[in-house]
Amino acid sequence: MTVTLDIPDELQARVDAIARRSGLSASQVVADALDKGYSLEWQERFLDKVAAGLAAADRGDFANEDDIAQVLNKYRPD
């Protein structure tokens, strides 16, 4: 089904920016917002966090063995 909407330019710019960053089409971005509840704000924050994680990985900022052991043992009995 095809639906045509008139939305403000600022909102269209946000949809287009999310589409470019995520590799999705503008229609997919809007469909995710409507179908899955992924608001534009949520999608923008998610993409910001992904970008930050990739930048950290590019810098070599990874968990060390002690960090991993702490997480794995967090709920294990002593």
C-alpha positions as CSV (number, residue, x, y, z in Angstrom):
1,M,0.0,0.0,0.0
2,T,1.3,3.4,-0.8
3,V,0.5,6.4,1.3
4,T,1.5,10.0,0.5
5,L,2.1,12.4,3.3
6,D,2.9,16.1,3.4
7,I,5.3,16.7,6.2
8,P,7.3,19.8,7.2
9,D,10.7,20.3,5.5
10,E,12.5,19.9,8.9
11,L,10.9,16.6,9.5
12,Q,11.6,15.4,6.0
13,A,15.3,16.5,6.5
14,R,15.5,14.3,9.6
15,V,14.0,11.3,7.8
16,D,16.4,11.8,4.9
17,A,19.4,12.1,7.3
18,I,18.4,8.9,9.1
19,A,18.0,7.1,5.8
20,R,21.4,8.2,4.6
21,R,23.1,7.2,7.9
22,S,21.4,3.8,8.2
23,G,21.3,2.7,4.6
24,L,17.6,2.5,4.7
25,S,15.1,4.2,2.4
26,A,13.1,7.1,3.8
27,S,10.0,4.9,3.5
28,Q,11.7,2.2,5.7
29,V,12.6,4.8,8.3
30,V,9.0,6.0,8.5
31,A,7.7,2.4,8.4
32,D,10.0,1.5,11.4
33,A,8.7,4.6,13.3
34,L,5.1,3.6,12.6
35,D,5.3,-0.2,12.8
36,K,8.0,-0.8,15.5
37,G,7.7,2.5,17.5
38,Y,11.2,3.6,16.6
39,S,10.6,7.3,16.7
40,L,12.9,9.6,14.7
41,E,14.5,10.7,18.0
42,W,15.2,7.0,19.0
43,Q,16.6,6.3,15.5
44,E,18.9,9.3,15.7
45,R,20.2,8.4,19.2
46,F,20.7,4.8,18.1
47,L,22.8,5.9,15.1
48,D,24.8,8.3,17.3
49,K,25.6,5.4,19.7
50,V,26.6,3.1,16.8
51,A,28.8,5.8,15.4
52,A,30.4,6.3,18.8
53,G,31.0,2.6,19.2
54,L,32.6,2.4,15.8
55,A,34.8,5.4,16.6
56,A,35.9,3.7,19.9
57,A,36.7,0.5,18.1
58,D,38.7,2.4,15.5
59,R,40.7,3.9,18.4
60,G,41.3,0.5,19.8
61,D,39.1,1.1,22.9
62,F,38.0,-2.5,23.7
63,A,37.2,-4.3,26.9
64,N,40.2,-6.0,28.4
65,E,40.3,-9.5,29.9
66,D,39.5,-8.2,33.4
67,D,36.5,-6.2,32.2
68,I,35.1,-9.3,30.4
69,A,35.7,-11.6,33.4
70,Q,33.9,-9.1,35.7
71,V,30.9,-9.2,33.5
72,L,30.9,-12.9,33.1
73,N,31.3,-13.4,36.8
74,K,28.8,-10.8,37.9
75,Y,26.0,-13.2,38.8
76,R,28.0,-16.3,39.6
77,P,28.1,-17.4,43.2
78,D,31.5,-17.0,44.8
